[in-house]
Amino acid sequence: MNLLIVESPAKAKTIAGYLRARPEAWRVEATGGHLEDLPKNRMGLRQQGARIQPEWELIHGKGKIVARIAEAAQQADAVYVGADDDREGERICHDVVRRAGISRYHRIAFAEVTASAINAAIDVGERGMHGARVGAQMTRRVIDRQIGYPMSGLIAWHFRQQRKPERPNGVGRVISPALHILEMAEQKINAFVPEAYSKVAVDYRHAGIQFRLIHPTKFQPDDEALGQLYHTLQKGRHLVYNYQRKTRDVPPFPPLTTARLQRCAFYLFGFSPEHTMRLAQELYEGVELESGRQGLITYPRTDSMRLSDQATAEIIALLSEVHEQQMVVQHPRVWTNPERAQAAHEAIRPVSVQREFWPSNLREQLSADQGRLYDMVFYRTLATQMADSVYDVSEIEIDVEGDRLSGHANELIFDGWERLDGHRADVSERQKDDERHNADQYAKREVRLPEVGIGEEIRPIEVLTIELSTKAPPRYGVGRFVTTLDNRGIGRPSTLDGIVRAL
C-alpha cells in the first residue's frame, strides 16, 4: 500500500478515485490545511540577541489528523507528500513529515487535479523539499506577528474605547498598506474642487456617415473666445487639413491570474473575492461528473500568466477545427510574467478542452455560480490563442480659418478573438469602478469616419457648445482594488480574497 498526503479532504476524495486504476493499492489522507502556527493568544516570539525564536504549536484539532497520517505512514510501502507547489504547501509538507515522524518520502507536485497530472507526478517521483520556501513562509508569519499582533491589539482597544460595534480581526503587513491606498484616494477625493468648462464640437455627415469632431481648447465660463470660435465655425469653410488611414491590432487579454479572476468575476457577476475563490477551489478540487469526480480547472491561486505547451497545443487544435484559419494564431501566444511573480503554477485554465469539458456539457453537474465562473475561465483561456482583433483608428483634422477640429475612428473591422467572448471580456476588464457592472452600459463606443481627401470641403450639420465639469478621482471598486494590490506586490494569491473582507 502507498500513501499520498494532500491538503484538502475534497481533493483527497477526487484523487483517490484516480488512483484506483493503478495496479498498487493507495490510501489518500488530507491535512486539512496547515498543521502548525504561532500561539493564538500570545506573541509566541522569543528574542535571543539578534535572533528570534518562534514558538510553533500544533493547531487545535490537528492532533488526530497527525496521528492518523503517522499510522498510515507506518503501514505504507511508500509515502508521497503532494501539498500545493508554493510556500504554503511546502510548509505543510515540512510539518506533516516532521510531526508524523516520516523519515522516507517522495515530495511530488501537480498543478491540476486530473488523472493524468496525478499519475505523472507519482511516476516522476521525488523532487526534494524546498527548504528556502519553508523558511520564507515561516518568516512571513513571524513578520505578521511582529507587526500585526501588537498593532491589532491597540486598534481593538481603541475601538472598544470609542464604543464601536466593529471588532477588527487584525492589522499588519498586508492590511496596513491596503488601507493606506484607500486613505490616499479618499484624501484626493476630499481635496477635489470641480471646475466647469466648455468645449466646442461639430457634427458632420459625409458619404452617408455621421461623425463628430472636437476643438481641443477648454473654455472657461464667460470666455469671449468661445463666442468668437462658435461664430467662425458657423460661417467659415470646413476643409480637410489632414486624413490618415490607420489600423490597430488588439491582442486578447492575458490568461487569468488569481487577482484577475477576482476582478473579472466581480465586474461580470458581482461575486465577492471570497465567493470567487470558494467556487474556484471547488472547481479545482473536483465535482461529480457522469464519468466520476473530476477537477475542472488548474490551481486557482497563482500569479503566473504561463500556459503549458500541451494545453496551448490542445487549444489551438480545437480552435482550428471550429474557426477559419485566419482566426487562430499560427504560433502559440505567450505572455511574460512580471518580475515579482513566483510563477510556481500555470495561469488558471480549464484542465481540458475536450468536448466532455465544454461548459455547455457541464450545466447539469455545476451550480449556477460554478457554471458562470467556469464558463468565464474556459472562454477567456481559448481566446488567448485566437488572432488579434483589428480596429480602424483613422485620424482626421478639419481646418476652419486656422482653427482645427480633430477626431479618430474606433471601428471593429476584423473581430479575431472578440468573436469568441470579446464583449464579456472587455466588460470584465473595464476601468470604471464607481458603478456596478452592466454589460450594455460599458460596451465599446464605435466611431466611423468616412474616407476623405486633403483639401476637400465638408459641410457641418451643427455646431455645439458642450458644458462639462472636471470629475473627482473615483473610489476603488473591489475589482480594481484587488488588481492594484497585486500590481504593487501587496498580498499574495493566497491572501488577496481575505483583504477586502478584513478592510
N, C-alpha and C positions, 0 to 999 in steps of 0.2 A: 504494500500500500504506500502511495505517495501522498504527501500533504502539501497543499497550496494555501498560503495565508494572504488574504487581501484585506482591504479596509471595510468595505460596505457589505452588510448582510444581503442586500438586494443583488449586488454584483456577484457575491459568492453563489447565490442561487442560480444566476444566469450561467456562470462559468461551470458550475457542477454539471449542468445539462450538456455542455460541450464536451466535457472530459469523459462522459460515459462511452463515447465512441472509441476511446483509446484502449489498447489491449490491457494495460495495467489498471489496477483499482486506484481510485482517487478519493480523497477527502478534502473539502474546501472549508476553511474557517475564516471568520472575519473578526478584526479587532474592534470594529465599531468606531473607527477614528483613532485619535491619539490615546496612548496609554499613560503617559506621564505629563505633568505640568508643574509649575511652581505652586506653592500653597495658595489656597483661595482666600484666606482671611488674614494673611500677614505678608510682609515683604518677601521673605524667603531668599534673601541675598546676604551672604556674609562677606564682609570686606576683610581681606588679608593683605595689608600693604597695598600694592598696586593691583592685586588680583581680586576678582570677585568670584566667590564660590556659590553657585546656585544650589538651592535645596530642592531637587526634583522629587516629586511624590507621585505614587500611583494614583490616578484619578479615581474618585469614589465609584464603586460598582465595577471596576475593571479587574478586580482580583479573580473573580470566577472565570472571566474570559481568558486571562493569562493561564490559569490552572488547566482549563480545557485544552488550550493550544499546547501547553507543555506535555500533557498526557498524550495527545495525538502525535506530537513530535517524537516521543519515545517509541511509539509503535510503528513509526513510518520508516520506510527504507530510504527515502529521500525527502528533503524539505525544501520547498520553493517559497520564497518571500516575494510577493508581487504587488506591493503598495504602489501608489502613483509615482511617476518618474519626475519628481520635483523635490524641493526642500522638505515640504511637509511629509511626503511619502517616504523619503529617505530616513527621516527622524523616526517615523513609525516602525520601519523595518529594523532600525538600530535598537529601538526599545523592546520590540517583541522578541528579537533574538536574545537580547541580554536578560530580560525578565523571565523568559520561558526556558532559559538555560540551553539554548540550541547552539551547539558548537560547530556543526557542519550544515551548510545550507547553500542554496543557489539563489542569488538575487536576480530576478527577472523583471522586465518592464514591457508594457504594451500600451499603445495609445488609443486603442478601440477595443470594446468588449465584443469581439466576434470570434467564432470558432477558429478561423484561420490565424488571427492575431495571437490568440492564446496558445495555440499549438505551436506556432512559430517561435514564440518566446520560450516555451518549455524546451523545444528542440535545440535552440541556440544555447540555453543554459545560463550559467553564471556570468555576470558582467562585473561583479565586485561591488562592495559598498562604497559610496562616495562620502568619505569622512568629512570633506570640506563642506558638503551640503548639510550634513548633520550639524556641524559646528555653526554654520550660517543660521540655521533655524533656531538653535539654542541662543545664539547671540541676539537675534531679533526679539525673542521672548524676554531676555534679560533687559534689553533697552526698553521694551514696552513696560516692564515692571519698574525700572529706574525712573522713567519719565512719567508714565501714566499713573502708577499706583498712588504716589503722594498727591499729584495734581487732582486725580479723581476724587480722593477723599476730601480735599479742600473745597472742590466745587460742590460736592454733595452736601458738605456742611453749610456752604453759602446758600444753597437752595433751601435748606431747612430753615436757616435764619430768616430768609425772606418769605417763608411760608409758601413756597412754590409747590404746586401739586406734582410737578415732574420730578422724576428721580433718574438723573443721568447715569448710564451704566459705566462709562469710562471715558477718559480723555487722555490722549497720548500722542505717540509718534505719527499716527495717521490722522486721527480726528482733529488735532490742533491745526495743522496746515490746511486741512479741508475746510474747517470753519473760517480760517483766515481768508481764504479765497472768497467765500461768501461775504465776509465782512467788508473786504475791499470793494467788491462790486456794489454793495449797499451804500458805501460812502460816496462812490461816483454817482449813484442814482440820487442821493440826497443833495449832493452839491450841484446837480444839473439845473440849469436855468434855461427854459425853452426860448428860442428866438424865432420870430416869424420872418419869413422872406417870401419872395415871389420869383417864379421863373416863367419864361415865355416859350410856348410851343406852337408849332404849326402843323395842321393836318393837311395831307396831300392825298390825291388819288391819281394814279398814273398806270396805264396799261391794265386797268381793272383791279389794281392792288391799292388798298388804302394803308397809309403809314403815317407815323408822327415823328417829327424831328424836334430837338430841344436846343435852345440857345444856352450856352454854358454859364452865363452870368447869373449870380444870385443877387436879386434886387431887394434892398431894404424898403420897408413901408414908406410911402410918400417920396420915393426917389424919382426925380424928374426924368432921369434917363430911361426909366421904364416906359413912360408915355412916348418918348421920342422913338424908342425901338419899336413899340407897337405900331406907331404911325408909319415907320419905314417899311415894316413887314406887310402892312396893309396896302401900301401904294407902290412899292418897288417891284422890280422884276426878279423872279426867283430862278437863278441859273445854277446848274450843277457845277460845282467847283472841283469836286473830286469824287470818284467812284472806284472802289477796288473790290473785285470779286474774290472772296476768301472762304475757305472751309476750315473746320476744326474737328480733329478726331478726338472722341471722348471715350476713354477706356472704361471698362466696368469697375465697380467698386471692388476693393480687395476682399479676400476671404475673411471670415469672421474671427475676430479675437473675442475674448470674454467681454471687454469693455464695449466693443462694437455690437455684440449680441444684445447686451443690456440696453444700449441706446436704441437700436432698431426696434426691439420688442416694445419699448416704452412708447415710441412715436407711432408705431403701427397699431398696437393693440392696447396700449395703456397699462402694460404689465409693469409692476414694480421690479427693481433689480432682484430682490429676493425671490419673487414669484418666478421670474425668468430662470434663475439658476436652479430652483427646485424642479421646474419642468425639464431643464436641460440635463440635470442629474438623473432624472427618471428615464429620459431617452437614452442616456449613455449606459446606465446600468442594465437596462433591458426591459422590454414589455412583452406580454404574451401575444404571439402571433400564431397563425394556424400551423406553422412549421415548428413551433416551440418558442421558448423565451429567447429574445434576440435584442442585442444592443443596436441602436439605430444611428447614433452619432458618435464621433470621436470625443476624446476627453474635453469637457467644456470649460476648463479653467486653464487658459493659455494666453500668452502674449505674442504668439507666433502667427505669421501670415503664410507659412510654408504649407504646401500641399505635397504629398508623396508623389513620386514619379508614377507609381502604379495607379493611384487614384486619378491623377491627371490624364493618364492614357485612357482609362476607362471612360472618363467624362468626354474626352474628345471623340472616342469611338461612338458613344451614344449620340452625341450631337450631330456627328457626320451622318448617322442613319436617318435622322428626322429633319435635318435642315440642309439647304443647299450649300455648296462648298464655300461660297464667299461669306457665309455667316459664321464659320468656325475658324479658329486660329490655325495656322499652318504649323506653328511650333508652340510647344507648351508655354503658357504665360506664367511668369514667376514674379514674386514681389520680394523686395529686400526688407528684412526685419530691422527695426530701429536698434541702435547700439545697446540700449538699456535692456532689451528683451532677453530673458533667459532662453526662450525658444526651445524648451525641453520637449515640447509636444508639437504636433501639427496644428494648423488652424482648425476651427470647428467645422466639420463637414459630415455629410452622410457617410456611413461605413460602406455603402454600396449604391450604385445607380442602376442595378439590375431591376427588371420590371417588378419583382416582388417588393422592392423598397420604394417604389414611386408613391408619393403622398396620396394619390387618388386610390391606390390599392390598400391603404392602411387606415382609411377613415373609420372603419368599424372597430378597429383594435385600439385606437387612441382616443383620449378625452378631447373635448373641443379645444382646450388650450394647448394640449400637447400637439394636436394636429396643426394648429396655427404656427407654432414655433418650428415644428419640423418642416412644414411647407416652406417657411421663410429660409431656413438653413439649406434645404435641398436646392431651391431655385437660385439662391444667391451664389451657391457653390458652382452650379452649372454655368451661370453667366460669366464666371471668371475665365472660361475658355472659349468665349464667343468673340467675334470680331468687334472692333471699336465701332460705335455709332458715329455718324458724320453729320455735322451741322453746317448750314450756310450761315456764315457770320460776316457777310459782305458789309462794307462800310460806305457811307455816303455823306457828303458835305454839300450844302447849298448856300450860295452867297447871295445876299441881298444888299447891294450898295455898301459892301465892306463888312457887313455883319454876317456871321456864318452860323448855321444850324447843322447839327450832326446827329447821326444815329447809326445803328448797326442791326443787321438781321439776326434772328435766332430761330432758324427753321430746320427741323429734322429732315434730312434728305436721304439718309440710309440708317435704318433702325438698329442693325447689328445686335448687340447684347440686349438692347432695350426691348426688342421684340419678345423676349422671354419673360421678363419680370421688371422691366425698367421703371414703370410708373411707381410701383410699390417700393422699389429700392431707392428711388430718388426721394420719396416722401420720408422713408426711414432715416435718411442721412441729412435731412434738412437742418438749417442753422437757426431757424426761428424757434425760440424757446419760451416765449411768454404766452403762448396759446396752446390748446390741446391739439392732438393730431387730427387731421382731417384731409383725407387723400385728395378730394377735389379742390379744396382751397389752396393747396400747395403744389398744384400741377405747374409744370414749366409754362411760362408765358411765351407763346410763339409769335415771332415778328417776321413778316415777309417784306422784302424790298424788291421793287422792280429793277430790271437791268436798264441802266440809263447811259447816256453818252456825255462826256465832258462838254460843257457849254450849252447843253440842252436846257430849254426853259420849261419849268414845271409850275403849273398854276396852283396856288393854295386853295383849299376848301374853306379853312377857318384859321384865324389867329387867336390863340387863347392865352390868358394870363392865369397861371395856376398858383393859388395861395397855399403855402406849405409852412411847416414848422419843424425845427430840429427835434429829434426824438431822444429821449433819455436812454442810456445804456440798458439793455434788457437784463432782467434777472435770469439766473441759470434755470433752465429746465432740467429735469432729472437726467434725461439722455445726454445732453451736452456736458452736464456737470461730471458724470461718470467718465466720459472720454477725456475731459480736461484733467481729471485726477490721474488717469492712466498716462496721458501725454507728458505730465510733469513728474512722473515716477512716484506719485503718492499712492500708496496701497499697491497690492498685487492682485492678480486674477483671483486668488483665493479669498481676498478680503473685500473686494470692491462692493459686492452686493450688500454688505453689512453697514457700510459707511452712511448711506442715505438714511437708513432706519435709525442709526445711532444719533445722527445730527437732528 
